[in-house]
Amino acid sequence: MPADGRCRVVIEALTPMVDCGRFPIKRVIGDTVIVEADVFADGHDAVACVLCVRKPSGRTLGTTRMTALGNDRYQGRFVVAELGIYHYTVRAHVDRFGSLTQELARRPADDPDLALVFQQAALLIAGAAACAPAREARPLRVVQALLEGQASSADKRTALLDEVLAERVYRFSQPAHETAWTQELAVRVDPESARAAAWYEFFPRSRWGSAGGRLGDAGPILTHVAAMGFDVVYLPPISPIGTVRRKGPNNTVSRDPADVGSPWAIGSAEGGHKDVAQALGTLADFRAFCAEAERLGLAVALDIAFQCAPDHPYVTEHPQWFRHRPDGSIQYAENPPKKYQDIYPLDFETEDWQALWRELKGIVLFWIDAGVRIFRVDNPHTKAFAFWEWLIDAVRAEHPDVLFLAEAFTRPKVMHRLAKLGFTHSYTYFTWRNSKHELIAYFTELTRGPGREYFRPHVWPNTPDILPPYLQHAPRAAFIARLVLAATLSANYGIYGPAFELMESVPREPGSEEYRDSEKYERRTWDVARPDSLQAIIARINAIRHAHPALKADCRLVFHAIDNDNLIAYSKTSDDGASVILVVVNLDPYHRQSGWVEWPAQVAGAPADRAVQMHDLLSDARYLWSGGRHYVELAPEQMPAHIFRPRGYVGTEHDFDYYS
């Protein structure tokens, strides 16, 4: 038998929830969490259900009565105003007073049982009054006295059906035989910076004209990045680079002592993960770098790669943390046919796993102390899931404002598991989604599928590892089109900066997605002052993102029909409906394309019979659109995209105050 068979209310289909409550949903501070559930009981009794919320401190936020939506579906909401983990659940019970008044409303005025109904109501009201403070109890006592007195049935009926009375009785009645959802559910609340950000990645060891090469020389680079409107500057690992089996240009095994190696081959006689490479400067230089970035309005993201070069101090101090082959040598990293002779992966099945976990947490805390609040985590899918869940929870218990980006280009279920267990943002397959059908299907999945509660997409048109085929030997229009798509389809996007800005497009060899002369393996000198740089259009697009709230969220993305497969059209709307953006992109960077896009004026709040002025924020051109279908034409040599802002509908003389 159940613990209490008198609990008659059923709670089903509660949302939002991830894996039956195993993992938290994700929100950003200031968001409203909308909770819904099916709540019903046997028979015809009314039910009352409440949403119960606990703040990250453990303090109860309170209970809120949920609103009936119809068909036994109820909704409640609460605002998350603090960083950390909120908890929520739903409780419900048979509403005795609500059932009574519901039944009373259906009884005829001459029903002979009305006197008994009034007596029962008086008892329920008396019970509520006994639990209410004196001020709230007084009006309840007045109604109780009326029901027990000689007032007419009509007056008693009117008093009982009063909504204010119903709310007061509900508030102070003690629920009996209450049903609770099986568990508390969780919301992980991130800082506002998690909602939307534009990232710019660069290698501090490379030079930008006369600037760069060391952290202390990077001031002009930060100024350049800030001027383009980016929010985050992202650095590859800045720790010492191994010298054993160091990689040379184009991923060759180096024989030249002058080769600088890959920043992801961490550790040498200079130190390990908690040190700054001497070639880049000192820890004090890095702190100054972070301070200058902050002064310019930039956050600093640092790459964390939990792997070691063969001469990392860990290799001799903790050999048990690495996997050994039968001949006694340590297994270097491989992803056949690729070989990474300069990297030793850590063994997460080591008997000494607790010490390994604590040391890796210490690395993160070290860089937090140095000023970092955002970590881009290299290849998290090659480390144990349980480790990441523990690490992220432990770090965020002390520093709830820290963000983690999962750089995991891997199988979907693995990517989603990493997102569920705590990574703030996740890399996506956008880099390889090029056609209209691919883009619509993928972003519909991201914004409408079950992952929308926990998987925050972070899209990149290129990375130091990936020069996608679409951009290989591609014209300027291809880079602009991919930039517009990244910056407007997703609230969070990034570029591998100078290579994208200067439209690097040559692969290492045919069929490769590696850059030729990749900056991963050698210093580069970038001329960002070149007249063909994309600097101006990047700055314009980022300014549009900052000015229009519609582009700072992912959930209200809608694709619009357009009768040309080389054109894609979509809109975004802010939660309050005040900000609307319509984007049209030519996916063919070589040819002019035209078509008719279906976009009703009502989306912009205009009457269906009025023309709407559409302001192209890229070209500053303005167009009048009327009806539901509109002609667009995009020439890639001019601009491969429109970013439209509807600027209101065109009035007629009928709108003039004195017309009537």
C-alpha positions in Angstrom: 0.0 0.0 0.0 1.1 3.6 -0.5 2.3 5.7 2.4 -1.0 7.7 2.3 -3.7 6.4 0.0 -5.8 9.5 0.7 -3.6 11.6 -1.7 -5.9 11.8 -4.7 -4.2 14.4 -6.9 -2.0 13.3 -9.7 0.9 15.4 -11.1 2.2 14.5 -14.5 4.2 15.9 -17.5 6.1 18.5 -15.5 8.2 20.9 -17.6 10.9 22.1 -17.9 13.0 19.1 -16.8 16.2 17.4 -18.1 16.4 13.6 -18.0 13.7 13.2 -15.3 15.4 15.8 -13.1 18.9 14.2 -13.2 20.4 17.5 -14.5 19.5 21.2 -14.1 18.0 23.3 -16.8 19.9 26.5 -17.6 18.9 30.1 -17.3 20.6 33.5 -17.1 20.2 35.8 -14.2 17.0 37.9 -14.6 15.2 35.2 -16.6 11.7 34.0 -15.8 11.3 30.3 -15.4 8.0 29.0 -16.6 6.9 25.8 -15.0 3.9 23.7 -16.3 2.3 20.4 -15.2 -0.8 18.3 -15.7 -2.6 18.3 -12.4 -5.9 16.5 -11.8 -7.9 14.3 -9.4 -10.5 11.6 -9.7 -14.1 12.8 -9.8 -15.1 16.4 -10.2 -13.3 18.1 -7.3 -11.3 21.2 -7.9 -7.5 21.0 -7.4 -5.1 23.6 -6.2 -1.4 23.4 -7.1 1.5 25.5 -6.1 5.0 26.1 -7.4 7.6 25.9 -4.6 11.0 27.5 -5.1 14.3 27.5 -3.1 17.1 30.1 -3.8 20.8 29.1 -4.1 21.2 30.0 -0.4 18.7 27.3 0.5 16.2 30.0 1.6 12.6 29.4 0.4 11.6 31.9 -2.2 8.0 31.0 -1.4 5.1 29.2 -3.0 3.0 30.6 -5.9 -0.4 29.3 -6.8 -0.3 28.0 -10.4 -2.7 29.2 -13.0 -5.1 26.9 -14.8 -4.5 26.9 -18.6 -7.3 24.4 -19.5 -7.4 20.7 -19.9 -5.9 20.1 -16.5 -2.7 22.0 -17.4 -1.3 24.5 -14.9 1.4 27.1 -15.1 3.6 29.0 -12.6 6.6 31.2 -13.0 9.5 32.6 -11.0 12.4 35.0 -11.6 16.0 33.8 -11.0 17.7 36.8 -9.5 20.9 35.2 -8.0 23.7 33.1 -9.4 23.9 29.5 -8.5 21.4 26.6 -8.3 17.7 27.2 -7.7 15.4 24.3 -6.8 11.7 24.0 -7.7 8.9 21.5 -7.4 5.1 21.3 -7.6 2.7 20.3 -4.9 -1.1 19.9 -5.2 -4.1 18.9 -3.2 -7.9 18.7 -3.5 -9.2 22.3 -3.0 -12.2 21.7 -0.6 -13.4 25.3 -0.7 -12.8 25.6 -4.5 -14.8 22.4 -5.0 -17.6 23.7 -2.8 -17.9 27.0 -4.7 -17.5 25.3 -8.0 -20.5 23.1 -7.1 -22.4 26.0 -5.6 -22.2 27.9 -8.9 -24.0 25.1 -10.6 -26.8 24.7 -8.1 -30.2 26.3 -8.7 -31.3 29.1 -6.3 -34.0 26.9 -4.8 -31.9 23.8 -4.2 -33.0 22.3 -0.9 -29.4 21.4 0.1 -28.1 25.0 0.0 -28.3 25.3 3.8 -25.9 22.3 4.2 -23.6 23.9 1.6 -23.6 27.1 3.6 -22.8 25.2 6.8 -19.9 23.4 5.2 -18.6 26.6 3.8 -18.7 28.3 7.2 -16.6 25.4 8.7 -14.0 25.8 5.9 -13.9 29.5 6.4 -13.6 29.1 10.2 -10.6 26.8 9.7 -8.9 29.3 7.4 -9.6 32.2 9.9 -8.0 30.2 12.7 -4.8 30.1 10.7 -4.8 33.7 9.5 -3.3 36.7 11.3 -5.9 38.9 13.0 -6.1 41.5 10.3 -6.7 38.8 7.6 -9.0 36.8 9.8 -11.5 39.6 10.4 -13.1 39.6 6.9 -13.2 35.8 7.0 -15.1 36.0 10.3 -17.6 38.4 8.8 -18.5 36.0 6.0 -18.6 33.1 8.5 -21.1 35.1 10.6 -23.2 35.9 7.5 -23.3 32.2 6.6 -24.3 31.2 10.1 -26.9 34.0 10.4 -30.3 34.8 8.9 -29.1 36.4 5.7 -30.9 35.4 2.5 -29.7 32.5 0.4 -28.9 35.0 -2.4 -26.7 37.1 -0.1 -24.9 34.0 1.2 -24.4 32.7 -2.3 -23.0 36.1 -3.5 -20.6 36.3 -0.6 -19.3 32.7 -1.2 -18.7 33.3 -4.9 -16.5 36.3 -4.3 -13.0 35.9 -5.8 -11.3 37.8 -3.0 -12.8 35.5 -0.4 -11.8 32.4 -2.4 -8.2 33.7 -2.6 -8.1 34.5 1.2 -9.5 31.1 2.2 -7.1 29.4 -0.1 -4.1 31.3 1.3 -4.8 30.4 4.9 -6.3 26.9 4.6 -4.1 24.0 5.6 -3.8 21.6 2.6 -4.7 18.0 3.4 -3.4 14.8 1.7 -1.0 16.8 -0.5 0.7 15.2 -3.5 4.3 16.4 -4.3 6.3 15.9 -7.5 8.7 13.0 -7.0 11.8 15.3 -6.5 13.1 18.8 -6.5 14.2 20.0 -9.9 17.2 22.4 -10.4 18.0 25.5 -12.4 21.6 26.5 -13.0 21.6 30.3 -13.1 24.5 31.9 -15.1 25.6 35.5 -15.2 24.3 37.8 -17.9 27.5 37.4 -19.9 26.4 33.8 -20.7 23.4 35.1 -22.6 25.2 36.6 -25.6 28.8 37.3 -26.5 31.0 37.7 -29.5 34.5 36.1 -29.1 37.7 36.9 -30.8 40.6 34.4 -30.7 44.2 35.3 -31.2 47.7 33.9 -30.4 49.6 36.4 -28.3 53.0 35.1 -29.6 52.3 36.3 -33.1 52.9 39.9 -34.2 50.4 42.5 -35.5 52.6 44.8 -37.4 54.9 46.3 -34.7 52.6 45.1 -31.9 52.4 41.7 -30.2 54.7 38.8 -29.5 54.4 39.0 -25.7 51.5 39.6 -23.4 53.0 43.0 -22.4 52.9 44.1 -26.0 49.2 43.2 -26.6 47.6 46.5 -25.7 47.1 47.7 -29.4 45.7 44.2 -30.2 43.1 44.5 -27.4 42.2 48.0 -28.6 41.7 46.7 -32.1 39.5 43.8 -30.9 37.5 46.1 -28.6 37.0 48.6 -31.5 35.3 45.9 -33.5 32.7 45.4 -30.7 33.8 42.0 -29.4 32.9 41.0 -25.9 35.5 38.3 -25.2 39.1 37.9 -26.2 40.1 34.3 -26.1 43.7 33.1 -25.8 45.1 29.6 -26.5 47.1 28.1 -23.6 49.8 30.5 -22.4 51.8 27.9 -20.4 55.3 26.7 -21.3 55.5 24.5 -24.4 57.2 21.2 -24.4 60.5 20.8 -26.2 60.4 16.9 -26.6 58.9 15.9 -30.0 58.0 19.6 -30.5 55.9 20.2 -33.6 57.2 22.4 -36.4 55.5 24.2 -39.2 52.4 22.5 -40.7 52.4 19.9 -37.9 55.7 18.4 -38.9 58.0 16.8 -36.2 60.5 19.6 -35.5 64.2 19.3 -35.9 64.8 23.0 -35.6 65.4 24.4 -32.1 63.9 27.7 -33.3 60.5 26.2 -33.8 58.0 27.4 -31.3 55.7 24.3 -31.1 52.0 24.0 -30.3 50.6 25.8 -27.3 48.5 22.7 -26.6 51.7 20.7 -25.8 51.9 22.0 -22.3 54.8 21.7 -19.9 58.6 21.8 -20.0 61.5 22.5 -17.7 60.1 26.1 -17.4 57.0 24.7 -15.7 53.5 23.4 -16.2 49.9 24.4 -16.3 50.3 26.9 -13.5 53.0 28.9 -15.2 53.3 31.4 -18.0 55.7 30.7 -20.9 58.7 32.9 -20.5 58.5 33.8 -24.2 55.1 35.4 -23.5 56.0 37.2 -20.2 55.2 36.7 -16.6 52.1 36.1 -14.5 52.2 39.8 -13.6 52.1 40.6 -17.4 49.0 38.3 -17.7 47.3 40.1 -14.8 48.0 43.4 -16.5 46.7 42.0 -19.8 43.4 41.0 -18.0 43.2 44.5 -16.4 43.6 46.3 -19.7 41.1 44.0 -21.4 38.6 44.8 -18.6 39.3 48.5 -19.0 38.3 48.2 -22.7 35.1 46.3 -21.9 36.5 42.8 -22.8 36.4 39.6 -20.8 39.3 37.2 -21.1 38.8 33.6 -21.9 41.6 31.2 -21.5 42.1 27.8 -23.1 42.4 24.9 -20.6 43.9 21.7 -22.0 44.3 18.9 -19.6 47.2 17.1 -21.3 50.9 17.2 -21.1 54.0 17.5 -23.2 56.5 14.6 -22.7 58.7 17.0 -20.6 55.9 18.3 -18.4 56.9 18.1 -14.7 53.9 15.8 -14.1 55.4 13.1 -16.2 58.3 12.6 -13.7 56.4 13.7 -10.6 53.2 11.6 -11.2 53.9 8.9 -13.8 50.9 7.1 -12.5 48.7 9.7 -14.1 49.6 8.5 -17.6 48.8 5.3 -19.5 51.9 3.1 -20.1 52.3 0.8 -23.1 53.7 -2.8 -22.7 57.2 -1.6 -23.4 57.0 0.9 -20.5 56.7 4.0 -22.7 53.9 6.5 -22.2 51.1 6.4 -24.8 51.0 9.7 -26.7 47.8 11.1 -28.1 46.3 9.6 -31.3 43.2 10.0 -33.3 44.1 7.7 -36.2 45.3 8.6 -38.7 46.4 11.7 -36.8 49.3 11.4 -34.3 50.2 13.9 -31.6 53.6 12.8 -30.6 54.1 16.0 -28.6 51.1 15.3 -26.2 50.6 12.8 -23.5 46.9 12.4 -22.5 46.0 11.9 -18.8 44.7 8.5 -17.7 41.4 9.0 -15.9 41.4 5.3 -14.9 44.5 5.8 -12.7 44.4 4.4 -9.2 45.4 7.8 -8.1 42.4 9.5 -9.7 41.4 11.5 -6.6 44.8 13.3 -6.5 44.6 13.9 -10.2 41.1 15.4 -10.0 42.2 17.7 -7.1 45.3 18.9 -9.1 43.3 19.7 -12.2 40.8 21.6 -10.1 43.7 23.5 -8.7 44.8 24.6 -12.2 41.4 26.1 -12.8 41.4 27.9 -9.4 44.9 29.2 -10.1 43.8 31.0 -13.3 40.6 32.2 -11.7 42.9 33.9 -9.1 44.9 35.4 -11.9 41.7 37.1 -13.3 40.1 34.5 -15.6 36.3 34.0 -15.5 35.8 32.1 -18.8 37.4 28.9 -19.8 37.4 27.3 -23.2 38.0 23.6 -22.5 40.0 21.7 -25.1 38.6 18.3 -26.0 36.5 17.7 -22.9 34.9 14.6 -24.6 38.2 12.8 -24.1 38.1 13.1 -20.3 35.7 11.3 -17.9 32.2 12.7 -17.6 32.1 12.2 -13.8 35.3 14.3 -13.6 33.7 17.2 -15.4 30.5 17.2 -13.4 32.5 17.2 -10.2 35.0 19.9 -11.3 32.4 22.3 -12.6 30.2 21.9 -9.6 33.1 22.4 -7.2 34.5 25.4 -9.0 31.1 27.1 -9.4 30.3 26.5 -5.7 33.1 28.9 -5.0 32.8 31.0 -8.1 29.3 30.9 -9.6 30.2 33.6 -12.2 32.7 31.3 -14.0 31.8 30.1 -17.5 32.9 26.9 -19.3 32.8 26.5 -23.1 33.1 22.8 -24.2 35.2 22.5 -27.4 33.8 19.1 -28.3 33.3 18.5 -32.0 32.2 14.9 -31.5 29.1 12.7 -31.5 25.8 14.4 -30.6 25.0 12.3 -27.5 28.5 13.0 -26.1 28.2 16.8 -26.7 24.8 16.8 -25.1 26.0 14.9 -22.0 28.8 17.5 -21.5 26.2 20.3 -21.8 23.9 18.6 -19.3 26.6 18.0 -16.7 27.5 21.7 -16.5 29.3 23.2 -19.4 27.8 26.7 -19.9 28.2 26.7 -23.7 28.9 24.1 -26.4 30.6 24.1 -29.8 28.3 23.1 -32.6 28.3 21.6 -36.1 27.6 25.1 -37.6 31.1 25.0 -39.1 29.9 22.3 -41.5 26.3 23.4 -42.0 26.2 25.3 -45.3 23.0 24.7 -47.3 19.7 26.2 -46.5 18.2 22.8 -45.6 21.1 22.0 -43.3 21.0 25.3 -41.5 17.2 25.3 -41.0 17.2 21.7 -39.7 20.1 22.2 -37.4 19.1 25.5 -35.8 15.5 24.2 -35.5 16.9 21.3 -33.5 19.0 23.6 -31.3 16.2 26.1 -30.6 13.1 23.8 -30.5 14.5 20.4 -29.5 14.9 19.0 -26.0 18.4 20.4 -25.8 17.0 24.0 -25.7 16.8 23.7 -21.9 20.5 23.0 -21.4 22.5 23.1 -24.6 23.6 26.7 -25.3 25.1 26.8 -28.8 28.4 28.6 -29.5 29.0 28.9 -33.3 32.3 29.4 -35.0 32.7 29.8 -38.8 36.4 28.9 -38.4 38.9 27.8 -35.7 42.7 27.4 -35.6 42.0 23.7 -36.3 39.3 24.1 -39.0 39.3 25.9 -42.3 36.0 24.5 -43.5 35.6 23.7 -47.2 33.1 26.6 -47.7 35.9 29.1 -46.9 38.7 27.4 -48.8 39.8 29.6 -51.7 36.6 31.5 -51.2 35.7 35.1 -52.1 35.1 37.9 -49.6 31.3 37.3 -49.8 31.7 33.8 -48.4 33.3 35.1 -45.3 30.7 37.9 -44.8 27.9 35.4 -45.3 29.2 33.0 -42.7 29.9 35.9 -40.3 26.3 37.2 -40.7 24.9 33.7 -40.2 27.0 33.1 -37.1 26.4 36.4 -35.5 22.6 36.4 -36.1 21.6 32.8 -35.8 23.3 32.4 -32.5 23.5 34.7 -29.5 27.0 33.4 -28.8 29.6 33.2 -31.6 33.3 33.5 -32.2 35.9 33.8 -34.9 39.5 32.7 -35.0 40.3 36.4 -35.4 43.1 37.6 -37.7 42.7 34.6 -40.0 39.1 35.3 -40.5 39.5 39.1 -40.5 42.0 38.8 -43.3 40.2 36.0 -45.1 42.9 33.3 -44.9 41.5 30.6 -47.3 44.4 28.3 -48.3 44.4 24.7 -46.8 47.5 22.8 -46.0 46.9 20.5 -48.9 43.8 19.5 -51.0 41.2 17.7 -48.9 42.6 19.1 -45.6 40.7 21.4 -43.2 44.0 22.6 -41.7 45.3 26.0 -42.5 48.5 26.2 -44.5 51.2 27.7 -42.3 48.9 27.2 -39.3 49.4 29.6 -36.4 49.1 26.6 -34.1 52.7 25.6 -35.0 54.4 28.9 -35.9 54.4 32.6 -35.2 52.6 34.7 -37.8 52.7 38.4 -38.6 49.3 39.9 -39.3 48.7 43.1 -41.2 45.2 43.9 -39.9 45.5 47.4 -41.4 45.2 45.9 -44.9 42.5 47.8 -46.9 40.7 44.5 -47.7 40.3 43.6 -44.0 36.8 42.7 -42.8 37.3 44.9 -39.8 34.6 47.4 -40.8 31.8 44.9 -41.5 32.7 42.9 -38.4 32.4 46.1 -36.3 29.1 46.9 -38.0 27.6 43.5 -37.3 28.7 43.5 -33.7 27.2 47.0 -33.2 23.9 45.7 -34.6 24.1 42.8 -32.1 24.6 45.2 -29.2 21.8 47.5 -30.3 19.1 45.0 -30.8 17.9 42.6 -28.0 16.3 40.3 -30.5 19.8 39.0 -31.4 20.8 38.3 -27.8 18.7 35.2 -27.4 18.2 31.9 -29.3 14.7 30.7 -28.4 12.6 33.0 -30.6 14.2 32.1 -33.9 11.7 31.7 -36.8 12.6 30.6 -40.4 10.6 32.2 -43.2 9.8 30.6 -46.6 11.7 32.0 -49.6 11.4 30.5 -53.0 15.2 30.2 -53.8 17.3 27.5 -52.1 20.3 29.8 -52.3 18.6 32.3 -50.0 17.8 31.8 -46.4 15.5 34.1 -44.4 14.8 34.1 -40.6 13.7 36.5 -37.9 14.4 36.9 -34.2 12.1 38.7 -31.7 12.9 39.8 -28.1 10.8 38.4 -25.3 8.8 41.6 -25.0 8.3 41.8 -28.8 9.8 45.3 -28.9 12.9 44.2 -30.9 12.4 42.4 -34.3 15.2 41.6 -36.7 14.8 39.9 -40.1 17.9 38.5 -41.8 18.2 37.3 -45.4 21.5 35.8 -46.6 22.7 34.7 -50.0 24.4 31.3 -49.5 26.0 31.4 -53.0 29.1 33.7 -52.7 29.6 33.6 -56.5 26.3 34.6 -58.1 23.5 37.2 -57.6 20.4 35.5 -56.2 16.8 36.8 -55.9 13.5 35.5 -54.5 10.3 36.2 -52.7 10.3 36.0 -48.9 7.1 35.4 -46.9 7.1 37.8 -44.0 3.8 39.2 -42.7 3.7 42.8 -41.5 2.0 41.7 -38.3 5.4 40.4 -37.1 6.4 44.0 -36.7 3.1 45.0 -35.1 1.7 46.6 -38.2 -1.8 46.2 -39.5 -2.0 43.7 -42.3 -3.1 46.4 -44.8 -0.2 48.8 -44.2 3.2 49.1 -45.7 6.2 48.6 -43.4 9.5 50.5 -43.7 12.3 47.9 -43.6 15.7 49.4 -42.7 18.7 47.4 -43.8 21.2 47.9 -41.0 24.1 46.8 -43.1 23.7 49.2 -46.1 21.4 51.8 -44.4 19.0 51.4 -47.3 15.2 51.5 -46.7 12.4 49.7 -48.4 8.6 49.8 -48.2 7.1 46.3 -47.9 3.4 45.7 -48.2 1.5 42.4 -48.2 2.9 39.1 -47.2 5.5 38.4 -49.9 8.5 40.6 -50.6 11.1 40.6 -53.3 14.8 40.5 -52.3 17.9 40.4 -54.5 21.5 40.0 -53.2 24.6 40.5 -55.2 27.6 38.9 -53.4 30.1 41.4 -54.8 28.1 44.2 -53.1 26.7 42.6 -49.9 25.5 39.0 -49.5 23.0 39.7 -46.7 20.3 42.0 -45.4 19.8 42.6 -41.7 16.4 44.3 -41.6 14.9 46.3 -38.8 11.2 47.0 -39.3 10.7 50.7 -38.5 6.9 50.9 -38.2 4.1 51.0 -40.7 3.3 53.8 -43.0 0.2 55.9 -42.0 -2.6 57.3 -44.1 -4.8 60.3 -43.7 -7.2 58.2 -41.6 -4.5 58.2 -38.8 -4.5 62.0 -38.6 -6.1 63.3 -35.4 -8.5 65.6 -37.0 -9.6 63.3 -39.9 -12.9 62.4 -38.3 
